[in-house]
Every structure is written in structure tokens, then in C-alpha cells.
């Protein structure tokens, strides 16, 4: 992975984490927190969409959607454990 691909990957993670934070909590988690949530969300979203055999259009928007859905699922699960 070259530097450009890494920066794009981190930017997608930051956007997806920020959007998920707005939806689930009403605010972001800071730059580093958004990146971590978004990157982990991208892995979860890719796994879930593969498991459900859902194909999202490749590209920047598809990557952000996949990471966003995974980040929302991640924050939902974390919220369940925090309340318990």
C-alpha cells in the first residue's frame, strides 16, 4: 500500500466514523477516534455485506457507505455493552 492509498483509506475512515458518530451519538469522536471507528467499521461493513451477498458500487462513495454502515453497527454494539 503506497502513501496515497493509505491517506485515502484514512480519509474514508474519518468521514465514515464522523457520519456514524453524528447518527448514533449526535457528535464526532475527534479525528483519531473517527478514523479508528471508520476503519474498524469498514472491516465490519465489508464482512456484513459479503455475508448478506450485497454488492455496493465500487469507488469512493461505495467505500464510504460500506464503512459507514459497519461503523453504525459497531457503535450500536458498543452502546449495548455500555448500557449493560
MIMARMAR-830958 format. One record per atom (N, C-alpha, C): residue number from 1; x, y, z; residue in one letter. Coordinates in steps of 0.1 Angstrom, whole numbers, padded with zeros to 4 digits. Layout:
N
{k NUM | x X | y Y | z Z | r A};
...
# end
This chain:
84
{k 1 | x 0009 | y -0012 | z 0000 | r X};
{k 1 | x 0000 | y 0000 | z 0000 | r X};
{k 1 | x 0009 | y 0012 | z 0000 | r X};
{k 2 | x 0007 | y 0021 | z -0010 | r X};
{k 2 | x 0015 | y 0033 | z -0011 | r X};
{k 2 | x 0009 | y 0044 | z -0002 | r X};
{k 3 | x 0016 | y 0055 | z -0001 | r X};
{k 3 | x 0012 | y 0066 | z 0008 | r X};
{k 3 | x -0002 | y 0072 | z 0003 | r X};
{k 4 | x -0004 | y 0073 | z -0009 | r X};
{k 4 | x -0017 | y 0079 | z -0014 | r X};
{k 4 | x -0028 | y 0070 | z -0010 | r X};
{k 5 | x -0027 | y 0057 | z -0012 | r X};
{k 5 | x -0038 | y 0047 | z -0009 | r X};
{k 5 | x -0040 | y 0048 | z 0006 | r X};
{k 6 | x -0030 | y 0049 | z 0014 | r X};
{k 6 | x -0031 | y 0049 | z 0029 | r X};
{k 6 | x -0039 | y 0062 | z 0033 | r X};
{k 7 | x -0035 | y 0073 | z 0027 | r X};
{k 7 | x -0042 | y 0086 | z 0031 | r X};
{k 7 | x -0057 | y 0085 | z 0026 | r X};
{k 8 | x -0060 | y 0079 | z 0015 | r X};
{k 8 | x -0074 | y 0078 | z 0011 | r X};
{k 8 | x -0081 | y 0069 | z 0020 | r X};
{k 9 | x -0075 | y 0058 | z 0024 | r X};
{k 9 | x -0081 | y 0048 | z 0033 | r X};
{k 9 | x -0084 | y 0055 | z 0047 | r X};
{k 10 | x -0075 | y 0063 | z 0052 | r X};
{k 10 | x -0077 | y 0070 | z 0065 | r X};
{k 10 | x -0088 | y 0081 | z 0063 | r X};
{k 11 | x -0088 | y 0088 | z 0052 | r X};
{k 11 | x -0098 | y 0098 | z 0049 | r X};
{k 11 | x -0112 | y 0092 | z 0049 | r X};
{k 12 | x -0114 | y 0081 | z 0042 | r X};
{k 12 | x -0126 | y 0074 | z 0042 | r X};
{k 12 | x -0131 | y 0069 | z 0056 | r X};
{k 13 | x -0121 | y 0064 | z 0063 | r X};
{k 13 | x -0124 | y 0060 | z 0077 | r X};
{k 13 | x -0128 | y 0072 | z 0086 | r X};
{k 14 | x -0122 | y 0084 | z 0084 | r X};
{k 14 | x -0125 | y 0096 | z 0091 | r X};
{k 14 | x -0139 | y 0101 | z 0088 | r X};
{k 15 | x -0143 | y 0101 | z 0075 | r X};
{k 15 | x -0156 | y 0105 | z 0071 | r X};
{k 15 | x -0167 | y 0096 | z 0076 | r X};
{k 16 | x -0164 | y 0083 | z 0074 | r X};
{k 16 | x -0174 | y 0073 | z 0079 | r X};
{k 16 | x -0176 | y 0073 | z 0094 | r X};
{k 17 | x -0165 | y 0074 | z 0101 | r X};
{k 17 | x -0166 | y 0075 | z 0116 | r X};
{k 17 | x -0173 | y 0087 | z 0121 | r X};
{k 18 | x -0171 | y 0099 | z 0114 | r X};
{k 18 | x -0177 | y 0111 | z 0117 | r X};
{k 18 | x -0192 | y 0110 | z 0115 | r X};
{k 19 | x -0196 | y 0105 | z 0103 | r X};
{k 19 | x -0210 | y 0104 | z 0100 | r X};
{k 19 | x -0217 | y 0094 | z 0109 | r X};
{k 20 | x -0211 | y 0083 | z 0113 | r X};
{k 20 | x -0217 | y 0074 | z 0122 | r X};
{k 20 | x -0218 | y 0080 | z 0136 | r X};
{k 21 | x -0208 | y 0087 | z 0140 | r X};
{k 21 | x -0209 | y 0094 | z 0153 | r X};
{k 21 | x -0220 | y 0104 | z 0153 | r X};
{k 22 | x -0222 | y 0111 | z 0142 | r X};
{k 22 | x -0234 | y 0121 | z 0142 | r X};
{k 22 | x -0247 | y 0114 | z 0143 | r X};
{k 23 | x -0248 | y 0102 | z 0137 | r X};
{k 23 | x -0261 | y 0095 | z 0137 | r X};
{k 23 | x -0263 | y 0088 | z 0150 | r X};
{k 24 | x -0253 | y 0082 | z 0156 | r X};
{k 24 | x -0255 | y 0074 | z 0167 | r X};
{k 24 | x -0254 | y 0081 | z 0181 | r X};
{k 25 | x -0246 | y 0092 | z 0181 | r X};
{k 25 | x -0243 | y 0098 | z 0193 | r X};
{k 25 | x -0246 | y 0113 | z 0193 | r X};
{k 26 | x -0247 | y 0119 | z 0181 | r X};
{k 26 | x -0250 | y 0133 | z 0180 | r X};
{k 26 | x -0237 | y 0141 | z 0178 | r X};
{k 27 | x -0226 | y 0135 | z 0177 | r X};
{k 27 | x -0213 | y 0142 | z 0175 | r X};
{k 27 | x -0202 | y 0133 | z 0172 | r X};
{k 28 | x -0191 | y 0138 | z 0167 | r X};
{k 28 | x -0180 | y 0130 | z 0163 | r X};
{k 28 | x -0172 | y 0126 | z 0175 | r X};
{k 29 | x -0161 | y 0119 | z 0173 | r X};
{k 29 | x -0152 | y 0114 | z 0183 | r X};
{k 29 | x -0138 | y 0120 | z 0182 | r X};
{k 30 | x -0136 | y 0131 | z 0175 | r X};
{k 30 | x -0123 | y 0136 | z 0173 | r X};
{k 30 | x -0117 | y 0129 | z 0161 | r X};
{k 31 | x -0107 | y 0135 | z 0155 | r X};
{k 31 | x -0101 | y 0130 | z 0143 | r X};
{k 31 | x -0096 | y 0115 | z 0144 | r X};
{k 32 | x -0088 | y 0113 | z 0154 | r X};
{k 32 | x -0083 | y 0099 | z 0156 | r X};
{k 32 | x -0094 | y 0089 | z 0159 | r X};
{k 33 | x -0103 | y 0093 | z 0168 | r X};
{k 33 | x -0115 | y 0084 | z 0171 | r X};
{k 33 | x -0123 | y 0081 | z 0159 | r X};
{k 34 | x -0126 | y 0091 | z 0150 | r X};
{k 34 | x -0134 | y 0089 | z 0138 | r X};
{k 34 | x -0126 | y 0080 | z 0129 | r X};
{k 35 | x -0113 | y 0081 | z 0127 | r X};
{k 35 | x -0106 | y 0072 | z 0119 | r X};
{k 35 | x -0106 | y 0058 | z 0124 | r X};
{k 36 | x -0104 | y 0056 | z 0136 | r X};
{k 36 | x -0105 | y 0042 | z 0142 | r X};
{k 36 | x -0118 | y 0036 | z 0140 | r X};
{k 37 | x -0129 | y 0043 | z 0144 | r X};
{k 37 | x -0143 | y 0038 | z 0142 | r X};
{k 37 | x -0145 | y 0035 | z 0127 | r X};
{k 38 | x -0141 | y 0044 | z 0119 | r X};
{k 38 | x -0144 | y 0042 | z 0104 | r X};
{k 38 | x -0136 | y 0031 | z 0098 | r X};
{k 39 | x -0124 | y 0029 | z 0102 | r X};
{k 39 | x -0116 | y 0018 | z 0097 | r X};
{k 39 | x -0121 | y 0004 | z 0102 | r X};
{k 40 | x -0124 | y 0004 | z 0115 | r X};
{k 40 | x -0130 | y -0009 | z 0120 | r X};
{k 40 | x -0144 | y -0011 | z 0114 | r X};
{k 41 | x -0151 | y 0000 | z 0112 | r X};
{k 41 | x -0164 | y -0001 | z 0105 | r X};
{k 41 | x -0163 | y -0006 | z 0091 | r X};
{k 42 | x -0153 | y -0002 | z 0084 | r X};
{k 42 | x -0151 | y -0007 | z 0070 | r X};
{k 42 | x -0149 | y -0022 | z 0070 | r X};
{k 43 | x -0141 | y -0027 | z 0079 | r X};
{k 43 | x -0139 | y -0042 | z 0080 | r X};
{k 43 | x -0153 | y -0049 | z 0083 | r X};
{k 44 | x -0160 | y -0043 | z 0093 | r X};
{k 44 | x -0173 | y -0049 | z 0097 | r X};
{k 44 | x -0183 | y -0048 | z 0085 | r X};
{k 45 | x -0184 | y -0036 | z 0079 | r X};
{k 45 | x -0193 | y -0034 | z 0068 | r X};
{k 45 | x -0190 | y -0044 | z 0056 | r X};
{k 46 | x -0177 | y -0045 | z 0053 | r X};
{k 46 | x -0173 | y -0054 | z 0042 | r X};
{k 46 | x -0177 | y -0068 | z 0045 | r X};
{k 47 | x -0175 | y -0072 | z 0058 | r X};
{k 47 | x -0179 | y -0086 | z 0062 | r X};
{k 47 | x -0194 | y -0088 | z 0061 | r X};
{k 48 | x -0201 | y -0078 | z 0066 | r X};
{k 48 | x -0216 | y -0080 | z 0066 | r X};
{k 48 | x -0222 | y -0080 | z 0052 | r X};
{k 49 | x -0217 | y -0071 | z 0044 | r X};
{k 49 | x -0222 | y -0070 | z 0030 | r X};
{k 49 | x -0218 | y -0083 | z 0023 | r X};
{k 50 | x -0207 | y -0088 | z 0025 | r X};
{k 50 | x -0203 | y -0101 | z 0019 | r X};
{k 50 | x -0211 | y -0112 | z 0024 | r X};
{k 51 | x -0214 | y -0112 | z 0037 | r X};
{k 51 | x -0222 | y -0123 | z 0043 | r X};
{k 51 | x -0237 | y -0122 | z 0037 | r X};
{k 52 | x -0242 | y -0111 | z 0035 | r X};
{k 52 | x -0255 | y -0109 | z 0030 | r X};
{k 52 | x -0256 | y -0109 | z 0015 | r X};
{k 53 | x -0244 | y -0110 | z 0008 | r X};
{k 53 | x -0243 | y -0110 | z -0006 | r X};
{k 53 | x -0248 | y -0098 | z -0012 | r X};
{k 54 | x -0246 | y -0086 | z -0006 | r X};
{k 54 | x -0250 | y -0073 | z -0011 | r X};
{k 54 | x -0238 | y -0067 | z -0018 | r X};
{k 55 | x -0239 | y -0062 | z -0030 | r X};
{k 55 | x -0228 | y -0056 | z -0037 | r X};
{k 55 | x -0231 | y -0041 | z -0039 | r X};
{k 56 | x -0222 | y -0033 | z -0033 | r X};
{k 56 | x -0223 | y -0019 | z -0034 | r X};
{k 56 | x -0214 | y -0015 | z -0045 | r X};
{k 57 | x -0217 | y -0004 | z -0052 | r X};
{k 57 | x -0209 | y 0000 | z -0063 | r X};
{k 57 | x -0195 | y 0004 | z -0058 | r X};
{k 58 | x -0185 | y -0001 | z -0065 | r X};
{k 58 | x -0171 | y 0002 | z -0061 | r X};
{k 58 | x -0168 | y 0017 | z -0063 | r X};
{k 59 | x -0159 | y 0022 | z -0056 | r X};
{k 59 | x -0155 | y 0035 | z -0057 | r X};
{k 59 | x -0155 | y 0042 | z -0043 | r X};
{k 60 | x -0153 | y 0055 | z -0044 | r X};
{k 60 | x -0153 | y 0063 | z -0031 | r X};
{k 60 | x -0166 | y 0063 | z -0024 | r X};
{k 61 | x -0177 | y 0065 | z -0030 | r X};
{k 61 | x -0190 | y 0065 | z -0024 | r X};
{k 61 | x -0193 | y 0052 | z -0018 | r X};
{k 62 | x -0191 | y 0041 | z -0026 | r X};
{k 62 | x -0194 | y 0028 | z -0021 | r X};
{k 62 | x -0185 | y 0024 | z -0009 | r X};
{k 63 | x -0173 | y 0029 | z -0009 | r X};
{k 63 | x -0164 | y 0026 | z 0003 | r X};
{k 63 | x -0169 | y 0034 | z 0015 | r X};
{k 64 | x -0173 | y 0046 | z 0013 | r X};
{k 64 | x -0178 | y 0054 | z 0025 | r X};
{k 64 | x -0191 | y 0048 | z 0030 | r X};
{k 65 | x -0200 | y 0043 | z 0021 | r X};
{k 65 | x -0213 | y 0037 | z 0026 | r X};
{k 65 | x -0210 | y 0024 | z 0033 | r X};
{k 66 | x -0201 | y 0016 | z 0028 | r X};
{k 66 | x -0197 | y 0003 | z 0035 | r X};
{k 66 | x -0191 | y 0006 | z 0049 | r X};
{k 67 | x -0182 | y 0015 | z 0049 | r X};
{k 67 | x -0176 | y 0019 | z 0062 | r X};
{k 67 | x -0186 | y 0025 | z 0072 | r X};
{k 68 | x -0195 | y 0033 | z 0067 | r X};
{k 68 | x -0205 | y 0040 | z 0075 | r X};
{k 68 | x -0214 | y 0030 | z 0081 | r X};
{k 69 | x -0219 | y 0020 | z 0073 | r X};
{k 69 | x -0228 | y 0010 | z 0078 | r X};
{k 69 | x -0221 | y 0002 | z 0089 | r X};
{k 70 | x -0209 | y -0002 | z 0086 | r X};
{k 70 | x -0201 | y -0010 | z 0096 | r X};
{k 70 | x -0199 | y -0002 | z 0109 | r X};
{k 71 | x -0196 | y 0011 | z 0107 | r X};
{k 71 | x -0193 | y 0019 | z 0119 | r X};
{k 71 | x -0206 | y 0021 | z 0128 | r X};
{k 72 | x -0217 | y 0022 | z 0121 | r X};
{k 72 | x -0230 | y 0023 | z 0128 | r X};
{k 72 | x -0233 | y 0010 | z 0136 | r X};
{k 73 | x -0230 | y -0001 | z 0130 | r X};
{k 73 | x -0232 | y -0014 | z 0137 | r X};
{k 73 | x -0223 | y -0015 | z 0148 | r X};
{k 74 | x -0210 | y -0011 | z 0146 | r X};
{k 74 | x -0200 | y -0011 | z 0157 | r X};
{k 74 | x -0205 | y -0002 | z 0169 | r X};
{k 75 | x -0209 | y 0010 | z 0166 | r X};
{k 75 | x -0213 | y 0019 | z 0177 | r X};
{k 75 | x -0226 | y 0014 | z 0184 | r X};
{k 76 | x -0235 | y 0007 | z 0176 | r X};
{k 76 | x -0247 | y 0002 | z 0182 | r X};
{k 76 | x -0243 | y -0010 | z 0192 | r X};
{k 77 | x -0234 | y -0018 | z 0188 | r X};
{k 77 | x -0229 | y -0029 | z 0197 | r X};
{k 77 | x -0222 | y -0024 | z 0209 | r X};
{k 78 | x -0214 | y -0014 | z 0207 | r X};
{k 78 | x -0207 | y -0008 | z 0218 | r X};
{k 78 | x -0217 | y -0002 | z 0228 | r X};
{k 79 | x -0227 | y 0005 | z 0223 | r X};
{k 79 | x -0237 | y 0011 | z 0231 | r X};
{k 79 | x -0245 | y 0001 | z 0239 | r X};
{k 80 | x -0247 | y -0011 | z 0233 | r X};
{k 80 | x -0254 | y -0022 | z 0241 | r X};
{k 80 | x -0246 | y -0026 | z 0253 | r X};
{k 81 | x -0232 | y -0027 | z 0251 | r X};
{k 81 | x -0224 | y -0032 | z 0262 | r X};
{k 81 | x -0222 | y -0021 | z 0272 | r X};
{k 82 | x -0222 | y -0008 | z 0268 | r X};
{k 82 | x -0221 | y 0003 | z 0278 | r X};
{k 82 | x -0233 | y 0004 | z 0287 | r X};
{k 83 | x -0245 | y 0001 | z 0282 | r X};
{k 83 | x -0257 | y 0002 | z 0290 | r X};
{k 83 | x -0259 | y -0010 | z 0299 | r X};
{k 84 | x -0253 | y -0022 | z 0295 | r X};
{k 84 | x -0255 | y -0034 | z 0303 | r X};
{k 84 | x -0247 | y -0033 | z 0316 | r X};
# end
